[in-house]
Amino acid sequence: MKSLWLDGDRVIPVDGFSPGSTYDTVVVGAGITGLATAALLARSGMTVAVLEARSVGAGTTGNTTAKLSLLQGTVLSGLRRQYPQKVVNAYVEANREGQAWLLRHLQENAVPFQHRDAYTFAVSDKGADRVRSELAVSRAAGLAVAEVADPGLPFPTRGAIRLPDQAQFNPMDVLESLAADFHSHGGILVEGVRVRNITNGETLSIRTDAGDVHAGHVVLATGTPILDRGLYFAKLKASQSYAAAFRMPAATTLPTGMYLSAETPGRSLRTYPSDIGEILIAGGNGHRVGRDPSPSARLQELLDWTLEHFPGAEATHTWSGEDYRAANLMPFFGKLPRGGGKIHFATGYNKWGMSNGIAASLAITADILGGHLPWADTIHHRITSPAGAASVIGLNADTVKTMAGGWLKAETAAPDTAADTVPDEGAGMIVRNGRNPVAVSTFDGVTCRVSAVCTHLRGILSWNDAERTWDCPLHGSRFTPSGDVLQGPATARLTALD
């Protein structure tokens, strides 16, 4: 599976890695948060290096649906149930500033994007109640949201609201432009180097699998923090959702906006003006990472739903993206605990990283350069509501239960007595070597045997039959069949057992 955005011959220039080098700032991760932060700091005259474990955009940014909108489904009403309106307003202001900054960058650098109205719609009475609540909170936050009788969808709705003049784009166009901006100010962009740890000192020592480098500041722009300081992995829900791009019959009338449902399973729609005509992009059907028995069935359900409402659509790409939602719904960004004020991070965008990611970049850059953003202060000093605290407690109780259940299932798995155990093509299973859980899979005709224990906090992995990966149900780490890390918080690969 490869996203529409990542499929192609795009080449973003990168630099070599120089062990022992010292920089003013090292940014870990080359998604939208990392590259925007790096560009901003490089513009200020700092020496900056970006270290990306895989390739630019390989994580969440390259697998998003890339909507840049202040109407975000039912996010604002969800926040209002936990926080005063003042805090909700600060969240909106952060996203407004992030959106405005990115739109200016796109316009100044001739990066293509499309203005679109954003819609939240409902197909049930319960969803309609959520839409009305979102309308009220959005208006209280100063957004020009209005009810609409007909959102222009090919199926009945029970209610919809619209925010005019939002934006959409190809996220790799954005990353390419940010990387060029960064390079033009002397930045160093490195791919294929994974950061393993960071040690405090007069300067920070960044340990990678290719050697150490040093910096005055480090920014973790890695989706979920790869350092456990602050235990943010325990405050986040890692979710995986699906998307597909469709070539449409010539006579098809496509929706003209960006759409998101108020109910679950989620349904997202937008279009993209490609070389082969206007493409429809459908998304949704999310679930907790590593906890669904058949992700491929989730993807198929999304494909079936799209074909039901858009007859004749032909899927050209299918993919999934991993997102992180804070248990108390508000994104985290700022200084990481026990980092001496030198380690900064951002996470928990709840699927709205195009604006939240830029907002976090602006806030982190202000921290490093000595600036001040009032909305960031309000978000930092918010008080978690009892409901938010209970959500964190429930999240971690559920994690402990999942971990225990995974080990119990692994201990009762069939013993691996035959060295030639070979799952069917595209399949994976957990077996035992003595009492040690072993993950065995076959992909592209190659059978791999690796430890079935996540290298982060020892959760038992599960096979993802859509992406052909081993996924951790505790905190969302993901690995290739041969054990390489795809998503953190894990930084160490699985032990190969062949």
N, C-alpha and C positions, 0 to 999 in steps of 0.2 A: 504494500500500500504506500502510495506517495501522493502528497497533496498537489493540487493544481499549481500552487505557487512554487513548489520545489522541483517540479518537473520541467527540465529544460537545460540549456547549455550556459546559463548565466555564470560568469566568472567574476568574483569579487577579489581584487588583489589582496594578498596576505604577505606577511613578513616572516622571516626566520626567527626562531627562538634563541635567545642568548643567555645561557645559564650564568648566574653571578651578577647580572645587571641590576641596577638600582633605578627606580622610577619615583616620581612624586606620588603617583597613584597607579595601582593595578586594578583593572576591572575584570571580574571573572564572569564570563558569559557574554555571547555576542547575539543576543536578541534585541528587542527594541529598547528595553531599559538599559542594558549594558552599553549599546552603541550610542544612544542619546546622551547618557551620562559621560561617556568617554569623549564625545565630541564637544560637549559643553566645557569640560575641564581642559581639554586641549586648546580650545579657543582662548581660555584664560591665561595660557602660557605655561601650563604645567606639562611635564613629561609624563605621558600616559601610555600604558600597554594594556591591551585587551587579550586575555587568555581564554580561548574557547576550546572545550574538550573535544568537540566534534567538528561542526562546520557552522558558518554563519546562518542563523535562522533554523537550525536543525531541531530546536526545541519547540516551545509553545508558539513563538511568533510565526514560524513557517508553517504552522498547522492550524492557524486561527481562521475565522471567517472574515476578520479584518473590517469590523464596523467601528467607526469613530463617532460615538453618539453619547449624548447626555441623557437620553431616554434609554434605560438599560433593563428592559423587561420589567420586573417588579422589585428591583434592588432598593430603590429609595424607600418604599413602604416597609420593606424588611428591615432596613436600618432604623426607620422611625419607631418601630416596635421595641427597639433596644436603647435608643439614644434620644436626647432632646432634639428639637428642630434645629437648634444652633449647630449641633454636630453634623446633622444631615446637610445643612447649608454649607458647612466647611468641606464636606465630601464633594458636593456639587461644584463648589468653587475650585477645588483641586482639579477635578475633571475638566472644568471649563478652561482653566489655564493650560492644562495639558493639551486639550484639543486645539486651542488657539495657537499654541507654540508649534504644534505639528503642522497645522494648516499653513502657517506662515512659512515653515521650512519647505513644504511641498510646493507652494507657489513660487518661492524665491529660487528653487532649484529645478523648476519645470518637471516635477514628478507628477505623473498622471493620477488623478483621483476624480471621483464623481460626487456631486452633491445629491443627496437623497433624503427624503423624509423618513423618519424612523417611526415604527408602529409597535405598540404592544397590543396583542389581541387575545380574546378569550373564545373558547368553543364550548364552555359549560357555564352553569350558573355560579359555581364556586370560582371559576376563573374570572367571571364578570365582576364578582365582588373584589377580587384582587386588582383588577383593572381600575375600578372606581377608587380604591384606596391609593393606588399609584398616582392617579390623576390629582387627588387632593394633596398628597405630599409633594408632588412635583410642582404644583402651583405655589404651595407655601414656600418652596425653595427658589421661586422666581423663574421657573421654566415656563415657556409659552406653549404648554401642552393643552390640547383640545380634544374633546370627544368627536369621533367620526362615525357616521352611520354605516358607511361602506368603505372598508380599507382596501378594496380592490383585490381580494383573494378569491380563488376559484372554489371556495367551500363556505358554508354558512358560519357566521361568527355571532357570539352573544354580546359583544362589546369590543370597542377598540379605541385607543387614543393615539394621537399623532404629535410628534415634535418636528417642525419643519427644518429643512436646511442643515442636515447632518452630513456625514461623509463616509465614503468607503473607498478601498483601494486594494492593490496587490501588495501585501506586506513585504515581499522581497524587493519591490521597487523602493520602498521606504528604507529598508536595511542597506541596500546598495548605495543610496544617496547619503545616509548617515555615515557609512564607512568611508565614502569619498570625502565628506566633510572632515571626518576625523583624520584621515591621511593627509589632507591638505594643510593641517595644522601640526604635522609632525608626529602623529600617533603611530603606534606599533600595534598591528593586528595579527594575532597568531592563532592558527587553527591546529587541532589535533594534540593539544597539550592539556592534560587534566590536572587541575589543582587538587591536592590531597589533604593539605592541612595548612594552617597559618599559625605562626608562633609570634607572640608579643615580644617586644624589646624596644630599644631606642628607635629602631626601624622594624617594620614587620617583615618576617621571613616567610615567603610563600613557597611551600614545598609542592613540587609537581612531579609527574612521572618522567620528566626530562631534565630535572635539576631544579635548584632553588633560584629565586630572584627575590629582590627586596624592595620595599616601598614605604613611603610615609603614611599612605592610606590604602585601604583595600575596599572595593565595592563588590558585594556578592549579588550578582544579577542572574541567579541560577534557577529561577522558578521557585524552588524551595531552598532555603539556606543549606549549604553543604557543611556548615559547622553546627554542632549541636548546642552551642552556647545560647542560652535563652529558651531552649526547648521549643523552638517554633514549630518543629515537625509535629509536636504534640498538640498544637493549636490550629492545625490545618487539616482540611479534608481534601485529599487528592482525588480528582474525578477525571474520567475519560469520556469524551463525547465524540460523535462521529459526524462526518461531512462527506458530501458527494457533489461532484460537478456533472452537469447534464447538458448534452447537446440537444437542442430543441427543434421540433419540426418547424418549417418556415412559417406556417400559419398560426403558430401558438402565440396567444397574447400573454405576456409575462407580467407579473406584479412589478410596479414601478418604484417601490420603496424598499426599506430594510425592515424585516418583520421578526418578532419574537413572541412566542406564546406565553401566556401567564400560567399555564398548567404544566404538569408533568404527565407523560414524557415530553420534554421540550421539543419545540419545532422552530427552526430558524430558516429564513429565506432571504436571499439577496441575489442580484445578478452581477455579471462581469462582462464587459465588452472585450471579447477576445478576438483573435485573428479569424476564427471560424464563426463569428457572430456572437450574439448575446447568449451567454451561458447562464444557466440557473444553478445556484449553489444552495443545497438544502443541508441542514445540520440538526443535531439534537441527539436524543436517546441516551443521555449520559448516565453513568453509574460510577460507584466508587472503584478506584483502580484495584484490580486483582480480586474482585469480589463477585464478578458475574460468571456464571458457568459457561456462557458462550457469547463472547463479544461479537462473533461473526453473526449470530442471530440478531443482536441489537442493530448491527449495520444493515442486515437484510430487511428488518422491519422498517428502517428509515427509507430504504430504496423502494420497498413496496408502497409505503405511504406516498412517496413522491410520484410514483407511476400511477397511482390511483387518481391523483388530482391533476397530473400533467401527462395525459396519455401520449405515448409516442416518445417520451423523453428517453435519451440514451446515455447511460452513465459512462463518463470518460475517465474519471478519477474517483477513488474513494480513499479516505484517510481518517485518522483520529488525532485528537489533540488532548494533552493533559493540562489541566488547570488546577489551581489551588484556591480554596475558599477558607477564609478564617472562620473559626467556630463562632466568633462574635460578629462576623460579616464585614468588619472594617479592615481594609488592607493594612499591612504592617510595612513601615519603612522608617529608616533612621539609623541610629547607632546600635550595633549589636552589643548586648551585655558582655562584660569581661573582654572587651576589645580595646580598652584604654581610650575610647573615643576615636579610634582610628579605623575601625572596621564598620562598614556601613552595609545595609542590606535592604531588600524590598521583596515582598511576597504577598500572596493572598488577594490577587486582583479579581477573583470570582468571575472569570471569563471576560473581563472588560479591561484587558491590558493595553489596548491601543491608547486610551486616555490616561488610565491609572499608571501605566508604565512611564509615560512622559512626566506626569505629575510627580511620581517618586523620583525621577531623574532630577527634576528641578529642585525638589526638597533636599536631596542628598548633595547636589552641587552647592546649594546655598549653605548647608552645614559645613562642607569642606572649605569653602571660600569665605566663610564668616558672614553670610547673608541672613536674611530673615523673611519668612513667609508666614503671615498670620494664620492662614488656613491650616498650615502644617502644625503650628502650635496647638490649635484647637483639637486636631485629630490626635496629636501625641498625648494631650492631657485629658482625653476623654475618660470617663469612668465606666467600666464594664457593668452592665446591668445584671441583676440577679439571673435573668434569663440567659444572658451571655455566659455568665460563670457556670450555670448549670449545663449549658451546651458543651463547654470545655470538659467538664467532669464526665458527662455522658459520652463524649467522643473518646476519652481515654479509657473509660470502662469498657466500651465497645472494642477498642483496640486490644486490650488485655484478653477479652473473651475470644476475639478472632485469633490471637496468637496461640492461646491454649488449644483452641479447636484445630488449628492447623497442625500443631505438633501431635495431637492425638490422632488425627487422620493419617499423618505421616508414619507414626509408629505402628499403625495397623495396615499400612500399605503392603502390597505383595512383596516378599523378599526377592531381591535381584540375584537369583542363583545362576542365571545363564548370561555369560558375557556377551552373547549375541542378541540380547533383547533389542528389538528395533520397532519403534512405533510406526504407524502408517505415515505416509507423507503428510506434512502439515499438522501432525499430532504431537502432543507431549504428555508425559505421565510422571508421577512420583513413585519411585520404588525405594527399597531399602538395601543398603549395603551394611549388614549387621544392623546397628541401630541408627546409622547415618542416612538421612534422606537424600536421595539422588534424583536430580531432574534429568530425564532422558527425552530427547525430542528428535524428530527428523524433519529437515527443511532443505529444500532444493537437493534432495537425494543424499544429504549428509546427516548422519546421526551423531549427536553430541551428548556427552554425559558430563554434567557439572553438579556441584553442590546445590541442593535445593533450599539452602538457608541463606536468606538475604544478608549481605555483609554490613548492613546498617545496624539493625537491632534484632537479627536472628528470626525474623518472620519466615514462615514457610511459603515459598513462592507458588503461584498458580499459572497455568498455561493460558496464554491469550491466543485463541485460535483465529483471530482476525489479523493481528499484527505479527503473529509468530514470535512472541516474546515471553519471557518469564517475568511476571509482575508480582510485586509485594503488596499484600492486602493491608499492611499496617500503615505505611506512610508514603506509598506510591512509587518506590524505586522500581525501575524496569531494566531488564537485561536482555541481550541478544541470546539466541540459542547456545552460542559458544561461551557466554558468560560476560561479555563486555557491558559496561554500564551505559545505558541510554538516558535514564532520568535519575536524579538524586531523590533523597538526600544521600544515598550510598555513593561512595567515591572509589571503592575497591571492587574489582571484578570478582565473579564467582570462580571458585577453584575448579579447574578442569580435572576430570576423573578418568579420562581415556588412558 
